[in-house]
Amino acid sequence: MESTHLLSSSKKRVKIHPHTVTAKYATQAPFSPQPGVHTHFPQPGDEGYDDAPSFEDFGSFLEETSDRKHLTESKRWPLTLFGSKDKDTPSKPQAAAAGGETSDGGVKAAKGSGRGVGEQLASFGEASVSASRLTWVGLLGAALAHGCLIVLTRLATERFSLGPLFLLMVRSIVQLVSLAVPLHRGENPFGPDGYRIRLLCYGIAYSLSLCCAYSSLTFVSPGDGTATWRLATTGLSAILAFLLLEERLGLADGITIAAGLCGLGLALLPTADESNADSRVNPVTFWRGAFGWSLSALAGLWMALALVGYRSLKERVGVGTALFTVSWTGCLLSPASLILLQEGWSWPVSAPAWGVVLGLVACSVAAFLGMMHALTRLHPALVSASQSLEIPVAMLLHLAVLPLAPTAPEVVGNVMVILSVGWLVAMKLLPSRGAGRRQREEYEEILDSPIK
């Protein structure tokens, strides 16, 4: 009955926006044109057309209204290292009050400097491509750091007699400095409420993976152990991401990753001396090698769980908090593994040995930051597959230190890994330009269309 009352009134004027729609209701037939009844939508070039918020403003709006920001602002960790950021907030209302007289002028200036939707769409596409490029550059840098890490670990083990688990323990202790990052941001270093158990499981899985990987170096060669670890991590992360997160790989991604895994398999083929069936194999040597291979595969399983776990926490946990979690869990698990496997205690006694240890820590931090940042945008299997580039990098660096000729399967496998990672990067970056161009062309077709 209320609608009848509204229609029975003599005149009812509704004004939605001064630049968009002005409608006038009357008692006459609704479909007959009446004087004064008009509907206007601003067109490109008209006043008020550029009042829509830009993509940059929309991104800042999402950042300001995201759950993560509300969570960190409502429940800040009370202990901050360099002071809380909340002390600057009372000055904002004062500044707003002081600038109240010029607010209208600022808004008009902002409106005047606005850009069209076409330019905003183009800038948004270019920003997306730039972010993807930075992500892949960081990921490839992490692979380079992983390759340096392999060579430094082998150098510290063979020349300075430093145990792998001892290196892992020193690495975890030094990385505790990352506690300053969440404290400076006013975040709880043990994670937000409701996600601490999942963050703890992530840290334990990552530390267990490192413990298994470093322990396997005692029984197998570093090249074989690293290739097995990366092979298991890539394959299992693709399976676990589909089962736990329901994230699937595209057909092209799956083919590229499969080619890289075949390259790792070729690099793991035994040499002529190792595959000689005439010589008798010592049972102790055989079971030591089997235990080392099992530890490498187990390390891949734990690393796949860690990658998938952080992928599910990417919106809640920062990279600094994740690094601190991995560090303090590593400080607990690496000494336990050292005692369990009865690895001899060793300590750097020279300046070059300490330099190798500090370089190892720096490479590990750089590799961790590149991987965890990439997990916020990419599939875990893609992140792990790109890290397979560490095998060719380690081989080249090892040739520079110890000139030993690699076997033919190793060369072919490393070439396949390089080609697969290069094709994956090109496939992810090159189509983005075409996609942005197609979006702009579709928008221009809409503007040129007579139906608006």
C-alpha positions in Angstrom: 0.0 0.0 0.0 3.0 2.2 0.5 3.8 2.2 -3.2 0.2 3.2 -4.0 0.6 6.1 -1.7 3.9 7.1 -3.3 2.3 7.0 -6.8 -0.8 8.9 -5.7 1.3 11.9 -4.5 1.3 14.8 -6.8 5.1 15.1 -7.3 8.1 13.2 -5.9 11.6 14.2 -6.9 14.5 11.8 -6.1 18.1 13.1 -6.6 20.7 10.4 -6.4 23.8 12.2 -7.5 24.3 15.7 -9.0 26.2 14.3 -12.0 24.5 10.9 -12.6 20.8 10.5 -12.4 17.9 12.9 -11.7 14.4 11.2 -11.9 11.0 12.8 -11.5 7.9 10.8 -10.7 4.3 12.0 -11.5 0.8 10.6 -11.6 0.8 10.4 -15.4 1.7 7.3 -17.4 5.2 6.3 -16.4 6.4 5.5 -20.0 5.2 8.8 -21.6 7.9 11.4 -22.0 7.2 14.4 -19.8 8.9 17.7 -19.7 11.6 17.8 -17.0 11.9 14.0 -16.8 15.4 13.2 -17.8 18.2 10.7 -17.1 21.8 11.6 -17.7 25.0 9.5 -17.4 28.3 11.4 -17.7 30.3 10.5 -20.7 34.1 10.8 -21.3 35.0 14.4 -21.2 32.0 15.5 -19.2 32.2 17.0 -15.7 32.2 14.4 -13.0 33.3 11.5 -15.3 36.7 11.3 -13.6 35.2 11.3 -10.1 35.4 7.5 -9.8 38.1 6.2 -7.6 41.3 5.1 -9.3 42.8 1.7 -9.0 45.4 3.1 -6.7 42.8 4.5 -4.4 40.9 1.2 -4.6 44.1 -0.7 -3.6 44.7 1.5 -0.6 41.0 1.1 0.3 41.4 -2.7 0.3 44.6 -2.3 2.3 42.9 -0.1 4.9 39.8 -2.3 5.2 41.5 -5.7 5.0 41.2 -8.2 7.8 44.9 -8.2 8.3 45.1 -4.5 9.0 42.1 -4.6 11.3 43.7 -7.5 13.1 47.0 -5.9 13.6 45.5 -2.6 14.6 43.0 -4.0 17.1 45.4 -6.5 18.7 48.9 -5.0 18.6 51.7 -6.7 20.4 52.5 -4.5 23.4 56.3 -4.8 23.2 57.6 -2.8 20.3 61.2 -2.3 19.6 61.2 1.1 18.1 58.0 2.5 19.5 54.4 2.0 18.5 53.0 3.5 15.4 49.8 4.4 17.3 51.4 7.5 18.8 51.2 9.2 15.4 47.4 8.7 15.0 46.2 11.5 17.3 47.9 14.1 15.1 45.8 13.1 12.1 42.5 14.5 13.4 44.3 17.8 14.3 45.8 18.1 10.9 42.4 17.4 9.4 40.8 20.1 11.6 43.5 22.5 10.7 43.1 21.9 7.0 39.3 21.9 7.1 39.2 25.1 5.2 41.2 23.9 2.4 39.6 20.4 2.2 37.2 21.5 -0.5 39.9 22.9 -2.6 42.0 19.8 -2.2 39.1 17.6 -3.2 38.5 19.7 -6.3 42.2 19.6 -7.2 42.2 15.9 -6.8 39.1 15.6 -9.0 40.7 17.8 -11.6 43.9 15.8 -11.6 41.9 12.5 -12.0 42.6 10.3 -15.0 40.2 8.5 -17.3 39.2 4.9 -16.8 41.2 3.8 -19.8 44.4 5.3 -18.4 43.7 3.8 -15.0 43.2 0.4 -16.5 46.4 0.7 -18.4 48.3 1.8 -15.3 46.7 -1.0 -13.3 47.8 -3.6 -15.9 51.4 -2.2 -16.0 51.6 -2.2 -12.2 50.5 -5.9 -12.2 53.1 -6.8 -14.7 55.8 -4.9 -12.8 54.8 -6.7 -9.6 55.0 -10.1 -11.3 58.4 -9.2 -12.7 59.7 -8.2 -9.2 58.3 -11.5 -7.8 60.1 -13.6 -10.4 63.3 -11.6 -10.1 63.2 -12.3 -6.3 62.4 -16.0 -7.0 65.3 -16.4 -9.4 67.5 -14.6 -6.9 66.4 -17.1 -4.2 67.5 -19.9 -6.6 70.9 -18.3 -7.0 71.2 -17.9 -3.3 70.3 -21.6 -2.8 73.0 -22.6 -5.3 75.6 -20.6 -3.4 74.3 -22.1 -0.2 74.9 -25.6 -1.5 78.5 -24.8 -2.5 79.2 -23.0 0.9 77.9 -25.9 2.8 80.1 -28.3 0.9 83.0 -26.0 1.3 82.5 -25.7 5.1 82.1 -29.5 5.5 85.1 -30.6 3.4 87.7 -27.9 4.1 86.8 -26.7 7.6 85.4 -30.0 9.0 82.1 -28.3 10.1 79.1 -30.6 10.5 76.0 -29.9 8.5 73.7 -29.9 11.5 76.1 -27.6 13.4 75.9 -25.2 10.4 72.1 -25.4 10.6 72.1 -24.6 14.3 74.4 -21.6 13.9 72.2 -20.4 11.0 69.1 -20.7 13.1 70.7 -18.8 16.0 71.9 -15.9 13.9 68.5 -15.6 12.2 66.8 -14.9 15.6 67.7 -11.3 14.9 64.6 -11.3 12.6 62.6 -10.9 15.8 63.1 -7.1 15.3 60.8 -7.1 12.2 57.5 -8.1 13.8 58.3 -6.0 16.9 59.0 -3.0 14.8 55.7 -3.4 13.0 53.8 -3.9 16.3 52.8 -7.5 15.5 52.9 -10.5 17.7 56.1 -12.5 16.8 54.2 -15.7 17.4 51.4 -14.9 15.0 47.9 -13.5 15.3 45.2 -15.1 17.5 43.6 -18.1 15.9 46.6 -18.8 13.6 49.4 -19.6 16.1 49.0 -23.3 16.0 49.1 -23.3 12.2 52.1 -21.0 12.2 53.8 -23.4 14.7 53.1 -26.4 12.5 54.6 -24.4 9.6 57.7 -23.7 11.5 58.1 -27.3 12.7 57.6 -28.6 9.2 60.2 -26.2 7.7 62.8 -26.9 10.4 62.2 -30.7 10.1 62.8 -30.4 6.4 66.1 -28.6 6.9 67.2 -31.1 9.6 66.5 -34.0 7.3 68.2 -32.4 4.3 71.3 -31.4 6.3 71.4 -34.9 7.9 71.3 -36.6 4.5 74.6 -34.8 3.5 76.4 -37.1 5.9 75.3 -40.2 3.9 75.0 -39.0 0.3 76.7 -36.4 -1.8 75.4 -32.8 -1.6 74.4 -32.8 -5.3 72.4 -36.0 -5.1 70.8 -35.0 -1.8 69.7 -31.6 -3.1 68.3 -32.9 -6.3 66.3 -35.6 -4.5 65.0 -33.0 -2.0 63.9 -30.6 -4.8 62.4 -33.4 -6.8 60.3 -34.6 -3.9 59.3 -31.0 -2.9 58.1 -30.0 -6.3 56.0 -33.2 -6.9 54.5 -33.3 -3.4 53.7 -29.6 -3.2 51.6 -29.9 -6.4 49.7 -32.8 -4.9 49.3 -31.3 -1.4 48.2 -27.9 -2.8 45.5 -29.6 -4.7 44.4 -31.8 -1.8 44.6 -29.2 1.0 44.0 -25.8 -0.8 42.2 -27.0 -4.0 44.8 -25.1 -6.1 45.3 -26.6 -9.5 48.1 -26.2 -12.0 47.4 -25.3 -15.6 48.2 -27.7 -18.4 51.2 -25.6 -19.6 52.5 -25.3 -16.0 52.1 -29.0 -15.5 54.0 -29.9 -18.7 56.8 -27.4 -17.8 57.2 -28.7 -14.3 57.2 -32.3 -15.5 60.0 -31.4 -17.9 62.0 -30.0 -15.1 61.4 -33.1 -12.9 62.7 -35.2 -15.8 65.8 -33.1 -15.8 66.3 -33.7 -12.1 65.9 -37.4 -12.6 68.6 -37.4 -15.3 70.9 -35.6 -13.0 70.4 -38.3 -10.4 71.4 -41.2 -12.7 74.4 -43.1 -11.3 77.7 -42.9 -13.1 79.5 -45.8 -14.7 81.5 -46.5 -11.5 78.4 -46.5 -9.3 76.4 -48.7 -11.7 79.1 -51.4 -12.0 77.3 -54.7 -11.2 80.4 -56.8 -11.2 81.8 -55.3 -8.0 80.4 -56.4 -4.7 78.6 -53.8 -2.7 79.3 -53.4 0.9 76.0 -53.8 2.9 77.0 -51.0 5.3 77.6 -48.6 2.3 74.4 -49.7 0.7 72.2 -49.1 3.8 74.0 -45.8 4.5 73.1 -44.6 1.0 69.6 -45.8 1.3 69.1 -44.0 4.6 70.5 -40.8 3.1 68.1 -41.0 0.1 65.2 -41.6 2.5 66.2 -38.6 4.5 66.3 -36.4 1.3 62.8 -37.6 0.3 61.5 -37.0 3.8 62.9 -33.5 3.7 61.0 -32.9 0.4 57.8 -34.0 2.1 58.2 -31.7 5.1 59.2 -28.8 2.8 56.1 -29.4 0.6 53.9 -29.2 3.8 55.7 -26.0 4.9 55.2 -24.3 1.5 51.5 -25.3 1.4 51.1 -24.2 5.0 52.5 -20.7 4.4 50.4 -20.4 1.3 47.3 -20.8 3.5 48.7 -18.2 6.0 49.9 -15.6 3.4 47.2 -13.0 4.3 47.8 -13.3 8.1 51.5 -13.8 8.6 54.3 -11.6 7.3 57.6 -12.8 6.0 59.5 -11.5 9.0 57.2 -13.4 11.4 57.7 -16.6 9.3 61.5 -16.2 9.4 61.5 -15.8 13.2 59.2 -18.9 13.5 61.6 -21.0 11.4 64.6 -19.7 13.3 63.4 -20.5 16.9 62.0 -23.9 15.9 65.3 -24.6 14.2 67.1 -23.7 17.4 65.2 -26.4 19.1 65.2 -29.2 16.5 68.7 -28.9 15.1 70.5 -29.6 18.4 68.0 -32.5 19.0 68.9 -33.9 15.5 72.6 -33.4 16.2 72.4 -35.4 19.4 70.2 -38.1 17.8 72.5 -38.7 14.9 75.6 -38.3 17.2 77.3 -35.9 14.9 80.6 -34.7 16.3 80.8 -31.2 17.7 82.8 -28.7 15.7 83.6 -25.1 15.9 85.1 -22.6 13.4 88.6 -21.7 14.5 89.7 -19.4 11.7 88.5 -16.2 10.1 87.8 -17.9 6.7 85.7 -20.5 8.4 83.6 -17.8 10.1 83.4 -16.0 6.8 82.0 -19.1 5.2 79.5 -19.5 8.0 78.3 -15.9 7.8 78.0 -16.1 4.0 75.9 -19.3 4.5 73.6 -17.4 6.8 73.2 -14.5 4.4 72.4 -16.8 1.5 69.9 -18.7 3.5 68.1 -15.5 4.6 68.0 -14.2 1.0 66.7 -17.5 -0.3 64.0 -17.7 2.4 62.7 -14.1 1.8 62.5 -14.6 -2.0 60.6 -17.9 -1.6 58.1 -16.7 1.0 57.4 -13.5 -0.8 56.7 -15.5 -4.0 54.3 -17.8 -2.2 52.0 -14.9 -1.7 51.4 -14.7 -5.4 52.4 -18.0 -7.0 51.5 -21.7 -6.6 53.8 -23.7 -4.3 54.7 -26.1 -7.0 55.8 -23.2 -9.3 57.9 -21.7 -6.4 59.6 -25.1 -5.8 60.1 -25.8 -9.5 61.8 -22.4 -10.0 64.2 -23.3 -7.2 65.4 -26.3 -9.2 67.6 -23.8 -10.9 69.9 -24.1 -7.8 71.2 -27.4 -9.2 72.8 -25.9 -12.4 74.0 -22.9 -10.4 75.7 -25.2 -7.8 77.3 -27.2 -10.6 78.8 -24.2 -12.3 80.0 -22.8 -9.0 81.5 -26.1 -8.0 83.3 -26.3 -11.4 84.8 -22.9 -10.6 86.1 -24.1 -7.2 86.9 -27.8 -8.1 87.3 -28.3 -11.8 85.7 -31.8 -12.2 84.1 -32.7 -15.4 80.4 -33.6 -15.0 78.8 -36.6 -16.6 76.6 -36.5 -19.7 73.3 -37.2 -17.8 74.1 -34.4 -15.4 74.7 -31.9 -18.3 71.6 -32.9 -20.1 69.5 -32.8 -16.9 70.8 -29.4 -15.9 70.1 -28.0 -19.4 66.5 -29.4 -19.2 66.1 -27.7 -15.8 67.4 -24.4 -17.1 65.1 -24.5 -20.2 62.0 -25.5 -18.1 62.5 -22.7 -15.6 63.2 -20.1 -18.4 60.1 -21.2 -20.3 58.1 -21.0 -17.1 59.2 -17.4 -16.4 58.6 -16.4 -20.0 55.2 -18.0 -20.0 54.2 -16.1 -16.9 55.5 -12.7 -17.8 55.0 -12.3 -21.6 51.3 -13.0 -21.8 50.6 -10.4 -19.2 51.3 -7.6 -21.7 48.9 -9.2 -24.2 46.2 -9.5 -21.5 46.5 -5.8 -20.6 46.4 -4.9 -24.2 43.2 -7.0 -24.7 41.6 -5.4 -21.7 42.3 -1.9 -23.1 41.0 -2.8 -26.5 37.8 -4.2 -25.0 37.3 -1.0 -23.0 37.9 1.1 -26.1 35.3 -1.0 -28.0 32.8 -0.3 -25.2 33.5 3.5 -25.4 33.0 3.5 -29.2 29.8 1.5 -29.0 26.6 3.5 -29.5 24.9 1.5 -26.7 26.1 2.9 -23.4 
